[in-house]
Amino acid sequence: MRSALPKNLVERIKQRRAKVAVIGLGYVGLPLAVEYAKVGFPVIGIDVAVGRVDALNKGRSYIPDVPAQEVRELVRKGRLRATTKFEALRGVDGMMICVPTPLRKTKDPDISYIVATIESVVKYLHRHQIIVLESTTYPGTTNELVLPMLEASGLKVGKDFFLGFSPERIDPGNKVYTTTTIPKVVSGITPACRQAVALMYGQVIRTIIPVSSTKVAEMVKLLENTFRSVNIGLVNELALMCDPLGVNVWEVIEAAKSKPFGYMAFYPGPGLGGHCIPIDPLYLSWKAKLHGFDPRFIELASQVNAAMPAYVVQRVGEALNKKGKAVNGARILVLGVAYKKNVGDMRESPAIEVIHLLQKKGAGVDYHDPFVPRLKEESVSMRSVPLSAKRLSQADCVVLITDHDDLDYDSVAKSSRLILDTRNAFAKRRIHSGKIVRL
Ligand SMILES: NC(=O)c1ccc[n+]([C@@H]2O[C@H](COP(=O)([O-])OP(=O)(O)OC[C@H]3O[C@@H](n4cnc5c(N)ncnc54)[C@H](O)[C@@H]3O)[C@@H](O)[C@H]2O)c1
């Protein structure tokens, strides 16, 4: 196919001379910036967080999946640097926007970070620049919100500049699928835009999946995460149901998993966490409601999942009750507070609510998490305590929230008096004991 892109832009990209900017240097942005720098592009990272910018310029990595050694080397070679100043976009050929897209307290999308970024980008927008939004957002953000803001510059999309959306699928902590090996869905406002976006990503990512519009690409990400949220909601409900039925939900799932087609295993747990699954489906339901559509599955899954921390606390109460104890005055040790295993990310972690609810009921709560030395949230502020046989034996109940791999499960089982295991972590390691209660 003949390229509708300016020849010298294509050449600069193919020869890796094109200047690349990554805006928002977090879990998504930093690994991406590093990959472009690794294959030879001069990369500038832009972030409003001075601490992150300083760390990067000193060659330090603050994202566990990004090796410090790589950052150090790239900064030393002058391939990667960071700044808080958007003036750095002058002369940049392609930029990826990876800023946060959280929810407001009302659970509506908070797209203020995207808006603030585009307001800064438009000041330095120039001919033949490629702009890609990666932040997860509702369908329509790129063409309804970002495009008019950029075209207010007087430049025309598809001719003067190229705009697209490409959802990020990174899975922090996953050693098998990483930035370069996860297939990348790409889209553009016009065919030339899509071509430009595909060309940019094709330099660092092995498999590129073009789709027909930015709305489709935005929706792809929301389908993926809504799929997870709904299926986790289903197994959480099944766990709640299996308990009074006297059935081990984990055993049911293991056996169902043996079906080689038409089934995919999801697991119950103490509630959703992380920047994606608890949040993204609500971006979709918000937008659907604006169009008069009532997204019932999404809302129901959200409600079931959001009720899990309270269910964990209920189960702690029931387990203590069987031993003639109350939650009020009990000593509880929470094991693992990060939202998932082997990472230190606390965003939306259900542990926060579990701890908060236990404290409200009068329990004395400590936690241990080697990945989270300090917990400072609106409702909870504490430090991780060291794990010892004495501390385990002193706790009336140990509540396992995050099943980090390097926890010594045998010792925990040996020293504890009562364990509520929300992840089936002990049974998975073939540790069985009357002291262990599953979710
Ligand atoms: N973390 C994940 O696993 C993951 C996976 C897929 C998609 N996403 C999506 O990617 C986006 C980024 O997520 P993340 O986890 O990297 O977030 P993050 O909070 O780790 O990083 C975002 C960075 O953007 C910076 N920032 C905020 N406002 C800015 C501005 N106006 N200009 C420049 N920088 C700004 C912040 O200081 C921060 O360093 C979100 O939309 C998220 O939903 C995240």
The ligand as an SDF file (V2000), in Angstrom:
LIG
                    3D

 44 48  0  0  0  0  0  0  0  0999 V2000
   -0.8910   -0.0460   35.4230 N   0  0  0  0  0  0  0  0  0  0  0  0
   -1.4120   -0.9140   34.5890 C   0  0  0  0  0  0  0  0  0  0  0  0
   -1.2780   -2.1230   34.7650 O   0  0  0  0  0  0  0  0  0  0  0  0
   -2.1630   -0.4670   33.3410 C   0  0  0  0  0  0  0  0  0  0  0  0
   -2.4230   -1.4250   32.3370 C   0  0  0  0  0  0  0  0  0  0  0  0
   -3.0840   -1.0250   31.2010 C   0  0  0  0  0  0  0  0  0  0  0  0
   -3.5250    0.2800   31.0740 C   0  0  0  0  0  0  0  0  0  0  0  0
   -3.2840    1.2020   32.0620 N   0  0  0  0  0  0  0  0  0  0  0  0
   -3.7520    2.5610   31.8370 C   0  0  0  0  0  0  0  0  0  0  0  0
   -2.6300    3.3730   31.4860 O   0  0  0  0  0  0  0  0  0  0  0  0
   -2.7820    4.6940   32.0220 C   0  0  0  0  0  0  0  0  0  0  0  0
   -1.5910    5.0210   32.9180 C   0  0  0  0  0  0  0  0  0  0  0  0
   -1.5650    4.0960   33.9910 O   0  0  0  0  0  0  0  0  0  0  0  0
   -0.2910    3.8830   34.9040 P   0  0  0  0  0  0  0  0  0  0  0  0
   -0.5580    2.6600   35.7050 O   0  0  0  0  0  0  0  0  0  0  0  0
    0.9610    3.9590   34.1160 O   0  0  0  0  0  0  0  0  0  0  0  0
   -0.4050    5.1820   35.8470 O   0  0  0  0  0  0  0  0  0  0  0  0
    0.7110    5.7790   36.8140 P   0  0  0  0  0  0  0  0  0  0  0  0
   -0.0280    6.5460   37.8540 O   0  0  0  0  0  0  0  0  0  0  0  0
    1.6670    4.7140   37.2200 O   0  0  0  0  0  0  0  0  0  0  0  0
    1.5030    6.7850   35.8910 O   0  0  0  0  0  0  0  0  0  0  0  0
    0.9370    7.9220   35.3530 C   0  0  0  0  0  0  0  0  0  0  0  0
    1.9790    9.0230   35.3490 C   0  0  0  0  0  0  0  0  0  0  0  0
    1.4070   10.1550   34.7030 O   0  0  0  0  0  0  0  0  0  0  0  0
    1.8830   11.3160   35.3590 C   0  0  0  0  0  0  0  0  0  0  0  0
    1.0300   12.4480   35.0580 N   0  0  0  0  0  0  0  0  0  0  0  0
   -0.1710   12.8080   35.5940 C   0  0  0  0  0  0  0  0  0  0  0  0
   -0.6440   13.9060   35.0090 N   0  0  0  0  0  0  0  0  0  0  0  0
    0.2570   14.2760   34.0690 C   0  0  0  0  0  0  0  0  0  0  0  0
    0.3160   15.3440   33.1390 C   0  0  0  0  0  0  0  0  0  0  0  0
   -0.6660   16.2470   33.0380 N   0  0  0  0  0  0  0  0  0  0  0  0
    1.3950   15.4220   32.3480 N   0  0  0  0  0  0  0  0  0  0  0  0
    2.4050   14.5030   32.4440 C   0  0  0  0  0  0  0  0  0  0  0  0
    2.3870   13.4820   33.3010 N   0  0  0  0  0  0  0  0  0  0  0  0
    1.3300   13.3570   34.1110 C   0  0  0  0  0  0  0  0  0  0  0  0
    1.9070   10.9150   36.8220 C   0  0  0  0  0  0  0  0  0  0  0  0
    2.7560   11.7460   37.5960 O   0  0  0  0  0  0  0  0  0  0  0  0
    2.4070    9.4730   36.7410 C   0  0  0  0  0  0  0  0  0  0  0  0
    3.8100    9.3790   36.8500 O   0  0  0  0  0  0  0  0  0  0  0  0
   -4.1240    4.6840   32.7560 C   0  0  0  0  0  0  0  0  0  0  0  0
   -5.1140    5.1230   31.8830 O   0  0  0  0  0  0  0  0  0  0  0  0
   -4.3400    3.2180   33.0650 C   0  0  0  0  0  0  0  0  0  0  0  0
   -5.7060    2.9040   33.1970 O   0  0  0  0  0  0  0  0  0  0  0  0
   -2.5930    0.8430   33.1810 C   0  0  0  0  0  0  0  0  0  0  0  0
  1  2  1  0
  2  3  2  0
  2  4  1  0
  4  5  1  0
  4 44  2  0
  5  6  2  0
  6  7  1  0
  7  8  2  0
  8  9  1  0
  8 44  1  0
  9 10  1  0
  9 42  1  0
 10 11  1  0
 11 12  1  0
 11 40  1  0
 12 13  1  0
 13 14  1  0
 14 15  2  0
 14 16  1  0
 14 17  1  0
 17 18  1  0
 18 19  2  0
 18 20  1  0
 18 21  1  0
 21 22  1  0
 22 23  1  0
 23 24  1  0
 23 38  1  0
 24 25  1  0
 25 26  1  0
 25 36  1  0
 26 27  1  0
 26 35  1  0
 27 28  2  0
 28 29  1  0
 29 30  1  0
 29 35  2  0
 30 31  1  0
 30 32  2  0
 32 33  1  0
 33 34  2  0
 34 35  1  0
 36 37  1  0
 36 38  1  0
 38 39  1  0
 40 41  1  0
 40 42  1  0
 42 43  1  0
M  CHG  2   8   1  16  -1
M  END
$$$$
